[in-house]
């Protein structure tokens, strides 16, 4: 009977140690990441504050017309696809060419939307 109690205590202690290690390991990983709080909010007088630099967003207008012309020249069927109507691609026999044409049509659509957004500003 003492062997059964010893084995039960052994398994119980192993379960407790396993549970503790499963909890302690993620805590150690979180602490290993370091302190990522805002350093300027701490009130340590000896701490040097990083100099603040102003970030300026530069808006560049992209001329999409040459891209649209190049796509239409290389994939003439791509300009015929409107509103995801792929009826004009039925005569293409090569699957790779059809896939490239569909990708070009999607690029054309996206470029036209981008151009419309640029014109709104």
N, C-alpha and C positions, 0 to 999 in steps of 0.2 A: 504494500500500500504506500510505502514511502517513495518508491520509485515513481509511482503514478503522480504523487503530489509534486515531486521534484521536476518531473517532465512538464506538468501543467504550469508550474512556476517558471520554468525555463521558457516555455512558449509564450507565456504572458509577458515576461520581461523582454523577450525578443520583439514582441508586437509593440510594446511601449517604446523601445529604442528605435524601431523602424519608423514608428509614427513621429517621434521627435526628430529624427533625421530628415524625414520628408518635409517637416515644417521648417526646420532650421536651414536647409539648403536653399530654398527660395529667398529666405530673409538675407542670407549671406550674399546671394546674387544681387539683390536690390541694393544692399549696402556697398557692394563692389562698384556700382555705377558712379559713386561719388555724389557730391552735393551739387545739384544743378539749379539751386534757387538763385534768384536775382541777387547778385553780389552787392549791388548798390543799395539794397534795402537794409543791409546789416549796419548797425550803428557802432562799428568798431572804429575808433579814432585813428588807430595806427594803420588801418587798411587803406591802400591807395585805390581810388575810384578810377575805373577805366574812362578814358576820354570818349565822349559821345560824338559820333560822326553822323552827320545828316546824310540820309540815303536819298538819292534823287532818281526817280524813275524816268528813263528816257524812252519816249515814244517815237518809234520809227515807222514811217509809212512805207509799206511794202507795195511795190508795183506788181500786181498780179497778172496784168495783161500779157507780158511775155511768157509767163508760165502757162496761162490758158492757151495762148496761141501755139506753144510748143506741144502741149498735150493734144490739142485738136489736130495738129499736123501729123503727129506720130500715131494717133489713134482716132481716125476720122469717125468711126462708129460711136465713139464715146460721147461726141457732141449730140448724137441723135437720141440718146437715152434721156428721157424726161420722166420724172416721178416714178422711178424704179420700174419703168416699163421696158422690159428686156426683149421685146419682140423684134427689135432691129438686129439682135445678135443671133437669131436663129440660123442665118446662113453661114456663120463661122463654124468651121469643122474642127479646128484645133482647140483643145480644152485650155491649154496654156494661154493662147492668144485671147480666148474669151475671158479668162480670169484677169489678164492684164488690161483688157478693155474695160471690164467692170471696175477695176481699181482706178483706172484713169477717169472713168465717169464719176466715181465717188470723189476723186480729187478735184475734178472740175466743179462739182456741186459745192464742195467745201470752199474752194477758192472764190466762187461767186458769192457765197454767204459772207466770207471774210471781207470781200470787196464792198459788199453792201454795209457791213458794220463800219468799215473805215470811212465810207462816204457819209455815214450818219454823224460822225464826230465833227 
